[in-house]
Amino acid sequence: MTPDISLPRLMESLRSLGQVGALDGGGVCRLALTDADKAGRDWLVARMEGLGLTVHIDAIGNIWGIRAGHSDTAPVMMGSHIDTVATGGLYDGALGVLAGLEVIATLNAAGVETDLPLAVAAFTNEEGARFAPDMMGSGVHQGALDLSEMLATRATGGTAVVGEELARIGYAGTAVPFTPAAYLELHIEQGPVLEVEGLRIGAVTSVQGIHWTEVTVTGQTNHAGTTPMALRRDAGQVGFAIARAADAIAARLGPPQVATVGVFELSPGLVNVVPGTARLTVDMRNTDGDVLDAATEELLAEAQALAQAAGCTIDIRPLARFAPVVFDAGLVDKVARAAEARQLPTRRMPSGAGHDAQMFAPNCPTAMIFIPSAGGLSHNINEHSDEDDIGAGAQVLCDVVCDLAGAQI
């Protein structure tokens, strides 16, 4: 039988990494390619080397450690990311990476060898909080995103450049990407379904499509007291109308369509000045790619019309365009069966969030394992998952990996 993982050891790893970029009051901030991200990367590399893994860094800064198998073939890969949003929690991304290391530690302690090599990966800029698009490292790794274009990407609303920041923090590597034999990612659900239904494990079947768009409206600054409403070219009011339009489109289409305006900035940002510029981002998602395409086209056409009617100009910049993906049915079955064998209540479910796994799905058998998120919270300093659920998810990961890699137990 597959050896049991050590929950105390895994929790120590999660809490230790959680101290890197820790925020007052809880949570963490490790934005991609910042000094805090570098510190987290250094911590991770040291842990990988301590487990006897051979560590590699590729040209987009992805980190992976490989444990040799009996055959010199493509490895079974586990992974996720350690970058966070500005107000992140301890588990988003980090759980998938550190559970992978826990699987390695468990097999090492039990003296278990595998036919196939094993790999644990941490991918660059999964969150997209500092640089767009998200899933950048895994997208480059699997050929979905162009390396040169991504290295030249500037920070959203800033001047930092991906390639320059990788060099600055010492993680500009040269290793050649590869396609693993299979890819598995353990992750918190980041939603309320498992908790509400009293379930322990989600066998993830798919990831919905994601469209990110930045819209910049340019009007004319003017005096707030002397300029009649009918004679204004108010970029702010156009921006507000676009935000309301995004919400209205999602409401009309209904679930699973969602829309979020995550950034809204006005310039010059003075109480007595009509805004001359508005910049906003719109995040639209749907499990149906055709519906998502249509929703985005409708919003952008309405944005153009709103700007024109107000005497403003508009600039539209796509930040990310990821189609929905479906995971390998056979591997999803393995996840579900492994959970059921451990008597863990399970359901098959789609993911509403984007994950590195979606970049691997077109190229190799891929699946994800979800565990419950307390209150459905994520991207929040109060993000939490119960220790027992963390242990259950890591054990299912270990069981499936041992099956895939031909563990000699």
C-alpha positions in Angstrom: 0.0 0.0 0.0 1.1 3.6 -0.6 3.0 5.0 2.4 1.2 7.6 4.5 2.3 11.2 4.1 3.3 13.2 7.2 0.8 15.9 7.9 2.9 17.6 10.6 5.9 17.8 8.1 3.6 19.2 5.4 2.1 21.8 7.7 5.6 22.9 8.9 6.5 23.5 5.3 3.4 25.5 4.6 3.9 27.7 7.7 7.6 28.1 7.1 7.0 29.3 3.5 4.1 31.4 4.8 6.6 33.5 6.8 8.2 34.7 3.5 6.4 37.8 2.6 4.1 37.6 5.6 1.6 40.4 6.1 0.7 42.0 9.4 -2.6 40.5 10.5 -2.1 37.3 8.4 -1.7 36.3 4.8 1.3 36.8 2.5 2.4 39.0 -0.3 4.9 37.4 -2.8 4.2 39.2 -6.0 6.0 37.6 -8.9 9.7 38.5 -9.3 9.8 40.8 -6.3 12.3 40.4 -3.5 9.8 38.4 -1.5 9.3 36.1 -4.5 13.1 35.6 -4.7 13.2 34.8 -1.0 10.5 32.2 -1.5 12.3 30.7 -4.4 15.5 30.5 -2.5 13.6 28.7 0.3 12.1 26.3 -2.1 15.4 25.5 -3.9 17.0 24.7 -0.6 14.1 22.4 0.4 14.4 20.6 -3.0 18.1 20.1 -2.6 17.6 18.9 0.9 15.4 16.1 -0.5 18.0 15.1 -3.0 16.3 16.5 -6.0 18.2 17.7 -9.1 17.1 21.4 -9.5 16.6 23.1 -12.8 15.6 26.7 -13.7 14.3 27.4 -17.2 14.4 30.6 -19.3 11.1 32.0 -17.8 12.3 31.2 -14.3 10.2 28.1 -13.6 11.8 25.9 -10.9 11.5 22.1 -10.9 13.3 19.4 -9.0 13.6 15.9 -10.3 13.8 12.6 -8.4 15.3 9.9 -10.6 13.4 6.7 -11.5 14.5 3.4 -12.9 13.9 4.6 -16.4 15.3 7.7 -18.0 12.0 8.9 -19.4 9.6 11.9 -19.0 8.7 12.3 -15.3 5.3 12.4 -13.6 5.1 16.0 -12.6 3.4 17.6 -9.5 3.3 21.4 -9.2 1.7 24.8 -8.9 3.1 28.2 -7.9 4.4 30.1 -4.9 3.7 33.7 -6.1 0.7 35.3 -4.6 -1.7 38.3 -5.0 -1.0 41.3 -2.9 -3.3 40.0 -0.1 -2.8 36.3 -0.5 -3.2 33.3 1.8 -0.9 30.5 2.8 -2.4 27.8 0.6 -3.2 29.1 -2.9 -0.5 27.6 -5.1 1.9 26.8 -2.3 -0.1 23.7 -1.3 0.4 22.1 -4.7 4.2 22.7 -4.6 4.8 21.7 -1.0 2.5 18.7 -1.2 4.6 17.5 -4.1 7.7 17.9 -1.9 5.9 16.0 0.8 5.2 13.1 -1.6 9.0 13.0 -2.3 9.8 13.1 1.4 7.4 10.3 2.0 8.8 8.1 -0.6 12.4 8.9 0.5 11.6 8.0 4.1 9.9 4.7 3.1 12.7 3.8 0.7 10.2 3.6 -2.2 11.6 3.7 -5.7 9.6 4.4 -8.9 9.9 3.3 -12.5 9.3 6.8 -13.8 11.1 9.9 -12.5 9.1 12.3 -10.4 9.2 16.1 -10.7 8.0 18.9 -8.5 7.5 22.3 -10.2 6.9 25.9 -9.2 5.8 28.0 -12.1 6.6 31.7 -12.6 3.8 34.4 -12.3 0.8 32.1 -12.1 -1.3 34.8 -10.5 -0.8 37.5 -13.1 -1.1 40.1 -10.3 2.0 42.0 -11.3 2.5 40.9 -14.9 -0.2 39.8 -17.4 -1.1 37.2 -18.6 -1.4 34.8 -15.7 -0.1 31.2 -15.9 2.9 32.8 -17.6 5.5 30.3 -16.6 3.5 27.2 -17.3 2.2 28.7 -20.6 5.8 29.3 -21.8 6.9 25.8 -20.5 4.2 24.1 -22.6 4.4 26.4 -25.7 1.1 28.2 -25.3 2.9 31.6 -24.7 5.9 33.0 -26.6 9.1 33.2 -24.5 10.4 36.3 -26.1 7.1 38.1 -25.7 6.7 37.1 -22.1 10.3 38.2 -21.2 9.5 41.6 -22.7 6.2 42.0 -20.7 6.0 45.1 -18.6 4.2 45.2 -15.2 0.6 46.1 -15.3 0.6 49.8 -14.3 4.4 49.8 -13.8 7.7 49.8 -15.5 9.3 46.5 -14.4 10.1 44.0 -17.2 9.9 40.2 -16.7 13.2 39.4 -18.2 15.0 42.1 -16.3 13.4 41.1 -13.0 14.3 37.5 -13.6 17.9 38.5 -14.0 17.8 40.8 -11.0 16.6 38.1 -8.6 18.9 35.5 -10.1 16.3 33.2 -11.7 16.9 33.7 -15.4 17.8 30.1 -16.4 18.4 28.3 -19.7 17.0 24.8 -19.2 14.8 23.4 -22.0 11.1 22.8 -21.2 9.7 19.3 -21.6 6.4 17.6 -21.6 5.9 15.3 -18.6 4.4 11.8 -18.7 1.5 13.2 -16.6 0.7 16.3 -14.6 -1.1 16.5 -11.3 -1.9 19.6 -9.2 -3.3 19.7 -5.7 -5.1 23.0 -5.0 -7.6 24.6 -2.6 -11.0 24.9 -4.3 -11.1 28.7 -3.8 -14.8 28.4 -3.8 -17.6 27.1 -1.4 -18.9 24.0 -3.1 -17.0 21.2 -1.3 -17.5 22.8 2.1 -21.2 23.4 1.6 -21.8 19.9 0.3 -19.7 18.3 3.1 -17.2 16.8 0.7 -13.5 16.2 1.2 -12.1 15.9 -2.4 -12.9 17.4 -5.7 -11.8 15.5 -8.8 -11.5 18.4 -11.2 -12.8 17.8 -14.7 -12.1 21.1 -16.5 -11.1 24.8 -16.2 -13.3 27.5 -17.6 -12.1 30.0 -20.2 -10.6 33.3 -19.1 -10.5 36.7 -20.9 -8.6 39.6 -19.3 -8.9 43.0 -20.9 -7.4 46.4 -20.0 -9.5 49.4 -21.2 -8.1 53.0 -21.1 -10.6 55.8 -21.8 -9.2 59.3 -22.7 -11.3 62.4 -22.4 -10.4 65.9 -21.2 -9.6 67.2 -17.8 -11.6 70.3 -16.9 -13.0 72.3 -13.9 -15.6 70.4 -11.9 -17.6 73.5 -11.1 -17.6 75.5 -14.3 -18.0 72.8 -16.9 -21.6 72.0 -17.7 -22.5 68.3 -17.7 -23.5 68.3 -21.3 -20.2 69.8 -22.4 -17.9 67.4 -20.5 -15.7 64.7 -22.0 -15.6 62.7 -18.7 -13.5 59.6 -19.0 -14.5 58.6 -15.5 -18.2 58.3 -16.4 -17.4 56.3 -19.5 -15.3 53.9 -17.3 -18.1 53.5 -14.8 -20.5 52.8 -17.7 -18.2 50.1 -19.1 -18.0 48.5 -15.6 -21.7 48.5 -15.3 -22.0 47.0 -18.8 -19.7 44.1 -17.9 -21.9 43.4 -14.8 -25.1 43.6 -16.9 -23.8 41.2 -19.5 -22.9 38.6 -16.9 -26.3 39.0 -15.2 -28.1 38.6 -18.5 -26.2 35.5 -19.5 -26.4 33.9 -16.1 -24.2 31.2 -14.6 -21.5 30.2 -15.3 -20.7 33.6 -16.9 -18.9 36.0 -14.5 -17.4 39.4 -14.9 -15.1 41.4 -12.6 -13.7 44.9 -12.8 -10.6 44.4 -10.6 -8.7 47.7 -11.4 -10.2 51.1 -11.7 -8.0 54.2 -11.8 -8.9 57.8 -12.6 -6.4 60.6 -13.5 -5.6 63.2 -12.3 -7.6 61.9 -9.3 -8.6 65.3 -7.8 -11.8 66.1 -6.1 -12.5 69.2 -8.2 -11.3 68.0 -11.7 -13.2 66.1 -14.3 -11.2 63.0 -15.0 -9.3 63.0 -18.2 -8.3 59.3 -18.1 -9.9 56.2 -16.8 -8.1 52.8 -16.8 -9.9 49.6 -15.8 -9.5 45.9 -16.2 -12.3 43.4 -16.9 -12.0 39.7 -16.1 -14.7 37.6 -17.9 -15.0 33.8 -17.5 -17.2 31.0 -18.8 -16.9 27.2 -19.3 -18.3 27.7 -22.8 -15.7 29.2 -25.1 -18.1 30.4 -27.7 -20.3 32.2 -25.1 -17.2 33.8 -23.6 -16.0 35.0 -26.9 -19.4 36.5 -27.6 -19.6 38.2 -24.2 -16.2 39.8 -24.6 -17.0 41.0 -28.1 -20.3 42.5 -26.9 -18.6 44.3 -24.0 -15.8 45.8 -26.2 -18.3 47.0 -28.8 -20.4 48.6 -26.1 -17.2 50.2 -24.6 -16.4 51.7 -28.0 -20.0 53.1 -28.4 -20.0 54.6 -24.9 -16.7 56.4 -25.4 -17.7 57.8 -28.8 -21.0 59.1 -27.4 -19.1 60.9 -24.7 -16.6 62.5 -27.0 -13.8 60.3 -25.6 -11.3 57.9 -27.2 -10.6 54.4 -26.1 -7.7 52.0 -26.1 -8.4 48.2 -25.6 -5.5 45.9 -24.7 -6.1 42.1 -24.3 -4.1 40.9 -21.3 -5.0 37.2 -21.4 -7.1 34.9 -23.7 -7.3 31.3 -22.4 -9.9 28.9 -23.8 -11.7 26.4 -21.6 -9.9 23.1 -21.2 -11.0 19.5 -20.3 -8.8 17.3 -18.2 -8.0 13.7 -19.1 -10.9 11.5 -18.2 -8.8 8.5 -17.3 -6.7 10.5 -14.9 -9.7 12.2 -13.4 -11.0 8.7 -12.7 -7.8 7.8 -11.0 -8.2 10.8 -8.7 -11.8 9.9 -7.9 -11.0 6.2 -7.2 -8.0 7.1 -5.0 -10.2 9.4 -2.9 -13.0 6.8 -2.7 -10.5 4.1 -1.7 -9.5 6.3 1.3 -13.3 6.7 2.1 -13.1 10.4 1.3 -16.5 11.9 0.1 -15.8 13.1 -3.4 -17.4 14.9 -6.4 -16.3 15.6 -9.9 -16.4 19.4 -10.6 -15.1 22.1 -12.9 -12.7 24.8 -11.7 -13.7 28.5 -11.8 -10.2 29.7 -11.3 -7.3 29.4 -13.8 -4.5 27.0 -12.9 -1.1 26.0 -14.3 -2.7 22.6 -15.0 -4.7 24.0 -17.9 -1.5 24.6 -19.8 -0.5 21.0 -19.6 -3.9 19.5 -20.5 -3.5 19.7 -24.3 -0.1 18.0 -24.2 -0.2 15.2 -21.5 -2.7 13.5 -19.2 -3.6 16.1 -16.6 -5.9 16.4 -13.6 -6.4 18.4 -10.5 -7.3 17.6 -6.9 -9.3 20.1 -4.9 -9.8 20.3 -1.1 -12.3 22.6 0.6 -11.7 26.3 1.2 -13.3 27.5 4.5 -16.0 30.0 3.6 -15.0 29.7 -0.1 -12.3 32.4 0.6 -9.2 32.8 -1.5 -7.1 35.7 -2.6 -7.7 36.9 0.9 -5.6 36.9 4.1 -8.2 34.8 5.8 -7.9 32.0 3.3 -8.0 28.7 5.2 -8.3 25.0 4.8 -8.5 22.5 7.6 -5.4 20.4 8.3 -7.3 17.1 7.9 -8.4 18.2 4.4 -4.8 19.3 3.6 -3.6 15.9 4.6 -6.3 14.1 2.7 -5.5 15.9 -0.5 -1.8 15.3 -0.2 -2.5 11.6 0.5 -4.6 11.3 -2.6 -1.9 13.0 -4.6 0.7 10.5 -3.3 -1.6 7.6 -4.1 -2.2 8.7 -7.7 1.5 9.6 -8.3 2.6 6.2 -7.0 0.2 4.5 -9.4 1.3 6.6 -12.4 5.0 6.3 -11.7 5.1 2.6 -11.0 6.1 2.8 -7.3 7.7 -0.4 -6.1 5.9 -0.8 -2.8 
